[in-house]
Amino acid sequence: MRNSLIYRIITVLLSTILSLMTAIASAALEPKDTTSYEDCLTRVAPQYAGSQVNDQCFIYFDKFIAVPNPMGGGKIIYIDQAHNNFHQRDGRYLPFTKLLQKDGYTVETFNEFFTDNSLAKIRQGDILVIANPVHSNNTPEVNWIAPIYSAFTDSEINALEKWVKAGGALMLIADHFPFPGAVDKLAQRFGFYFDNGYNFDPNYNDVFLYDLLNSQIAKDLMRQLFTTKDPSPKGGTVFNKKLGIEQPRTVKDDLVDQVRAVMISLGAEVNSLIFWSGELPTLDNGFAGGDGWLLDHPIVRGFSNINSKIILRP
């Protein structure tokens, strides 16, 4: 019940922000109003900062961008579109498609479930790309809340494993939560694991807050948060790694921690970039639960009492 309520709140907020961004974008400068790809990157691209849209500048100017010595040689790149993929050939992957085509490749969609017979249609030397698939229970229109189901059936995974071991070329891509969870079962067949979560850099809370609150509806709140030095009601300190000193906690630190907690309550793991700066993670050293630098949460530790308080590790 609590997770459902949180999800509905987040969905309404994101929908409002998206509507505002769409309205702003509709009146914004367009690539056709610029003189070159570089000019477009300078003047148009910043309008889409922080949003998941394809490279409008490249799509418009690709016909003017030369690719010397194309390497594709007529080989075919198949992009999976049978598994609710967030990135598809003519959608968010359109710049990827155009770049491959300019390099001499043919780009086709793959709209079938994976079986021995369907995969046999892919010739040796061609490539299958699977990008950000999700199970139908975890599409953005349904929910991005744990549990995250495998995007593939066991029979599909068996067919893909057999196909790759026979010489097939597979490019498997997963971004942030929930996509890694949807492909992890397949990845394990090939000996590697995906971390199903998000990464944050604790040294850039201001940047995180700006990205989170950069909408008209939140400008007043954002201004107050950036200028406030009000101490956290919790008290205590936070370690500023950049300066190498302890500093008093502020309400800004509390807010960022709460946002991360919401993400974890939806089923994601949350790591800091510090987690990735040292030894590579494994299942034995905390890979599956995050590094705990930012926060500890009963859901991460496998407890069912989601009403427990968040415990900040020192």
C-alpha positions as CSV (number, residue, x, y, z in Angstrom):
1,M,0.0,0.0,0.0
2,R,2.8,2.4,1.0
3,N,4.8,1.6,-2.1
4,S,1.7,2.1,-4.3
5,L,1.1,5.5,-2.7
6,I,4.7,6.6,-3.2
7,Y,4.6,5.5,-6.8
8,R,1.4,7.4,-7.5
9,I,2.9,10.6,-6.0
10,I,6.0,10.2,-8.0
11,T,4.0,9.5,-11.2
12,V,1.9,12.7,-10.8
13,L,5.0,14.8,-10.1
14,L,6.9,13.4,-13.1
15,S,3.9,13.8,-15.3
16,T,3.6,17.5,-14.3
17,I,7.3,18.1,-14.9
18,L,7.1,16.3,-18.3
19,S,4.1,18.4,-19.3
20,L,6.0,21.6,-18.4
21,M,9.1,20.4,-20.3
22,T,7.0,19.6,-23.3
23,A,5.3,23.0,-23.3
24,I,8.7,24.7,-23.0
25,A,10.3,22.5,-25.7
26,S,7.4,23.3,-28.1
27,A,8.3,27.0,-28.1
28,A,12.1,26.4,-27.9
29,L,14.8,26.8,-30.6
30,E,14.8,24.0,-33.1
31,P,17.8,22.4,-35.0
32,K,16.5,23.9,-38.3
33,D,17.0,27.4,-36.7
34,T,20.8,26.7,-36.4
35,T,23.6,26.8,-38.9
36,S,25.6,23.6,-38.1
37,Y,25.8,20.6,-35.8
38,E,28.2,22.4,-33.5
39,D,25.9,25.5,-33.4
40,C,23.0,23.2,-32.6
41,L,24.9,21.6,-29.8
42,T,25.7,25.0,-28.3
43,R,22.2,26.5,-28.7
44,V,19.6,23.7,-28.8
45,A,21.0,20.8,-26.9
46,P,21.1,22.5,-23.5
47,Q,17.3,22.9,-23.7
48,Y,17.0,19.1,-23.3
49,A,19.5,18.7,-20.5
50,G,18.4,16.1,-18.0
51,S,15.7,14.7,-20.2
52,Q,15.7,11.4,-22.0
53,V,15.3,12.5,-25.6
54,N,17.4,11.5,-28.5
55,D,20.0,13.8,-30.1
56,Q,17.8,16.1,-32.1
57,C,20.9,17.9,-33.5
58,F,22.5,14.7,-34.9
59,I,19.2,13.6,-36.4
60,Y,18.8,16.9,-38.3
61,F,22.4,17.4,-39.3
62,D,23.5,13.8,-39.9
63,K,23.2,14.2,-43.7
64,F,25.9,16.8,-43.5
65,I,28.3,14.8,-41.4
66,A,30.7,12.7,-43.4
67,V,31.8,9.2,-42.2
68,P,35.1,8.4,-43.9
69,N,35.8,4.7,-44.8
70,P,32.5,3.2,-43.7
71,M,33.1,-0.2,-41.9
72,G,29.7,-1.8,-42.0
73,G,30.0,-3.5,-45.3
74,G,26.3,-4.3,-45.5
75,K,26.2,-6.2,-42.2
76,I,22.9,-6.1,-40.4
77,I,22.4,-4.8,-36.9
78,Y,19.1,-6.1,-35.4
79,I,17.6,-4.1,-32.6
80,D,15.2,-6.0,-30.3
81,Q,11.7,-4.5,-30.1
82,A,9.8,-7.5,-28.8
83,H,10.4,-7.0,-25.1
84,N,8.9,-3.6,-24.2
85,N,12.2,-2.0,-24.9
86,F,12.7,1.5,-23.7
87,H,15.1,2.2,-26.5
88,Q,14.0,1.3,-30.0
89,R,15.3,1.8,-33.5
90,D,13.1,4.7,-34.6
91,G,12.7,6.2,-31.1
92,R,15.3,6.9,-28.5
93,Y,17.9,5.0,-30.6
94,L,17.3,6.9,-33.8
95,P,20.7,8.7,-33.6
96,F,22.3,5.3,-33.0
97,T,20.4,3.9,-36.0
98,K,21.5,6.8,-38.2
99,L,25.1,6.6,-37.1
100,L,25.2,2.9,-37.9
101,Q,23.6,3.5,-41.3
102,K,26.2,6.1,-42.2
103,D,28.9,3.7,-41.3
104,G,27.6,1.2,-43.8
105,Y,25.4,-1.0,-41.7
106,T,21.8,-2.0,-42.3
107,V,19.6,-1.6,-39.2
108,E,16.6,-3.8,-38.8
109,T,14.1,-4.3,-36.0
110,F,13.8,-7.8,-34.4
111,N,10.2,-8.2,-33.5
112,E,10.1,-11.9,-32.5
113,F,10.6,-13.7,-29.3
114,F,13.9,-15.5,-29.1
115,T,13.7,-19.1,-30.3
116,D,16.2,-21.4,-32.1
117,N,14.2,-20.7,-35.4
118,S,14.0,-16.9,-35.0
119,L,17.6,-16.5,-34.0
120,A,18.7,-18.6,-37.0
121,K,17.6,-15.8,-39.2
122,I,20.6,-13.7,-38.0
123,R,23.6,-14.5,-40.1
124,Q,27.1,-15.0,-38.8
125,G,28.7,-11.6,-38.6
126,D,25.5,-9.7,-38.0
127,I,24.7,-8.4,-34.5
128,L,21.7,-8.5,-32.2
129,V,21.3,-5.5,-29.9
130,I,19.1,-5.8,-26.8
131,A,18.6,-2.4,-25.1
132,N,16.7,-1.8,-21.9
133,P,14.0,-4.5,-22.2
134,V,11.4,-4.9,-19.4
135,H,8.7,-7.4,-18.4
136,S,5.2,-6.2,-19.2
137,N,4.6,-6.0,-15.4
138,N,7.4,-3.4,-15.1
139,T,6.8,-1.0,-18.0
140,P,6.7,2.7,-17.2
141,E,2.9,2.7,-17.9
142,V,2.5,0.0,-15.2
143,N,5.1,0.4,-12.6
144,W,8.8,0.5,-11.9
145,I,8.4,-1.0,-8.4
146,A,10.1,-4.2,-7.2
147,P,9.8,-7.1,-7.8
148,I,11.5,-6.6,-11.2
149,Y,10.8,-9.6,-13.4
150,S,13.0,-11.0,-16.1
151,A,12.2,-9.6,-19.5
152,F,12.8,-13.0,-21.0
153,T,11.3,-16.4,-20.5
154,D,13.6,-19.3,-19.6
155,S,13.2,-20.8,-23.1
156,E,14.3,-17.5,-24.6
157,I,17.3,-17.4,-22.3
158,N,18.2,-20.9,-23.3
159,A,17.9,-20.1,-27.0
160,L,20.1,-16.9,-26.7
161,E,22.7,-18.8,-24.7
162,K,22.8,-21.5,-27.3
163,W,22.9,-19.0,-30.1
164,V,25.8,-17.0,-28.6
165,K,27.9,-20.1,-27.8
166,A,27.4,-21.1,-31.5
167,G,29.0,-17.8,-32.6
168,G,26.2,-15.3,-32.4
169,A,27.1,-11.7,-31.6
170,L,25.0,-10.1,-28.8
171,M,25.2,-6.6,-27.5
172,L,23.2,-6.4,-24.2
173,I,22.5,-2.9,-22.7
174,A,20.9,-1.9,-19.4
175,D,20.7,1.5,-17.9
176,H,19.5,2.4,-14.4
177,F,16.8,0.6,-12.3
178,P,14.7,-1.3,-13.3
179,F,16.4,-2.4,-16.6
180,P,19.4,-4.2,-15.0
181,G,16.9,-6.4,-13.0
182,A,15.1,-7.3,-16.2
183,V,18.3,-8.6,-17.9
184,D,20.2,-10.0,-15.0
185,K,19.0,-13.5,-15.4
186,L,20.2,-13.5,-19.0
187,A,23.5,-11.9,-18.1
188,Q,24.2,-14.6,-15.5
189,R,24.2,-17.2,-18.2
190,F,27.3,-15.5,-19.5
191,G,29.0,-15.1,-16.1
192,F,28.3,-11.5,-15.2
193,Y,25.8,-9.5,-13.1
194,F,24.0,-6.2,-13.3
195,D,23.6,-3.8,-10.4
196,N,19.9,-2.9,-10.4
197,G,20.0,0.6,-9.0
198,Y,21.3,4.1,-9.2
199,N,24.6,5.9,-8.5
200,F,24.9,9.2,-6.7
201,D,28.0,11.3,-6.0
202,P,27.7,12.6,-2.4
203,N,30.0,15.5,-3.4
204,Y,27.4,16.9,-5.8
205,N,24.2,17.2,-3.8
206,D,23.7,20.7,-5.2
207,V,23.8,19.4,-8.8
208,F,21.4,16.5,-7.9
209,L,18.9,18.9,-6.4
210,Y,19.1,21.2,-9.4
211,D,18.3,18.3,-11.8
212,L,15.5,17.2,-9.6
213,L,13.9,20.5,-9.1
214,N,14.6,22.2,-12.4
215,S,11.1,23.0,-13.3
216,Q,8.9,26.0,-13.0
217,I,6.7,24.4,-10.3
218,A,9.7,24.0,-8.0
219,K,11.7,27.2,-8.6
220,D,10.8,28.8,-5.3
221,L,11.6,25.7,-3.3
222,M,14.9,25.2,-5.2
223,R,16.0,28.8,-4.5
224,Q,15.2,28.4,-0.8
225,L,17.1,25.1,-0.6
226,F,20.2,26.4,-2.4
227,T,20.4,29.4,-0.2
228,T,19.5,27.9,3.1
229,K,22.0,27.0,5.7
230,D,19.4,25.8,8.2
231,P,20.7,22.9,10.2
232,S,19.2,19.5,10.0
233,P,16.7,18.8,12.8
234,K,18.5,15.5,13.1
235,G,21.7,17.2,14.0
236,G,25.0,15.5,13.2
237,T,27.6,16.1,10.5
238,V,28.3,15.0,7.0
239,F,31.8,14.4,5.6
240,N,32.7,16.6,2.7
241,K,35.1,14.4,0.8
242,K,36.2,17.3,-1.6
243,L,37.2,19.5,1.3
244,G,38.2,16.6,3.6
245,I,36.3,17.9,6.6
246,E,33.1,17.2,8.6
247,Q,30.4,19.8,8.1
248,P,27.1,20.2,10.0
249,R,24.1,18.5,8.3
250,T,21.6,20.8,6.7
251,V,18.0,20.3,5.6
252,K,19.4,20.0,2.0
253,D,21.3,16.9,3.0
254,D,18.2,15.5,4.6
255,L,16.1,16.0,1.4
256,V,18.7,14.3,-0.8
257,D,18.8,11.3,1.5
258,Q,15.0,11.1,1.5
259,V,14.9,11.0,-2.3
260,R,17.4,8.2,-2.3
261,A,15.3,6.4,0.3
262,V,12.2,6.7,-1.9
263,M,14.1,5.1,-4.8
264,I,15.2,2.3,-2.5
265,S,11.7,1.8,-1.2
266,L,10.6,1.2,-4.8
267,G,13.1,-1.6,-5.0
268,A,16.3,0.0,-6.4
269,E,19.8,-0.2,-5.0
270,V,21.5,3.1,-4.4
271,N,25.3,3.4,-4.5
272,S,27.6,6.4,-4.4
273,L,30.2,6.9,-7.0
274,I,32.7,6.3,-4.3
275,F,31.5,2.7,-4.4
276,W,32.9,2.3,-7.9
277,S,36.2,4.1,-7.4
278,G,37.9,1.2,-5.6
279,E,37.9,-2.5,-6.0
280,L,35.2,-3.8,-8.4
281,P,32.1,-5.1,-6.6
282,T,31.2,-8.7,-6.3
283,L,28.3,-10.6,-4.8
284,D,30.5,-11.2,-1.7
285,N,31.4,-7.6,-1.0
286,G,28.1,-5.9,-1.2
287,F,27.3,-5.7,-4.9
288,A,23.7,-6.7,-4.5
289,G,22.9,-4.2,-1.7
290,G,24.8,-1.0,-2.5
291,D,27.8,0.2,-0.6
292,G,25.9,1.8,2.3
293,W,27.9,5.0,2.0
294,L,24.7,7.0,1.6
295,L,22.1,5.2,3.6
296,D,21.1,1.9,5.0
297,H,17.5,0.7,4.6
298,P,15.6,-2.4,5.9
299,I,14.5,-3.2,2.3
300,V,18.1,-3.4,1.2
301,R,19.0,-5.7,4.1
302,G,16.1,-8.0,3.3
303,F,13.7,-7.0,6.1
304,S,10.0,-6.7,5.5
305,N,9.2,-3.8,7.9
306,I,9.3,-0.9,5.5
307,N,8.1,1.5,8.2
308,S,11.5,1.2,10.0
309,K,13.5,4.4,10.2
310,I,16.3,5.1,7.9
311,I,19.7,4.7,9.5
312,L,22.4,6.9,8.2
313,R,25.8,5.2,8.4
314,P,28.6,7.4,9.7
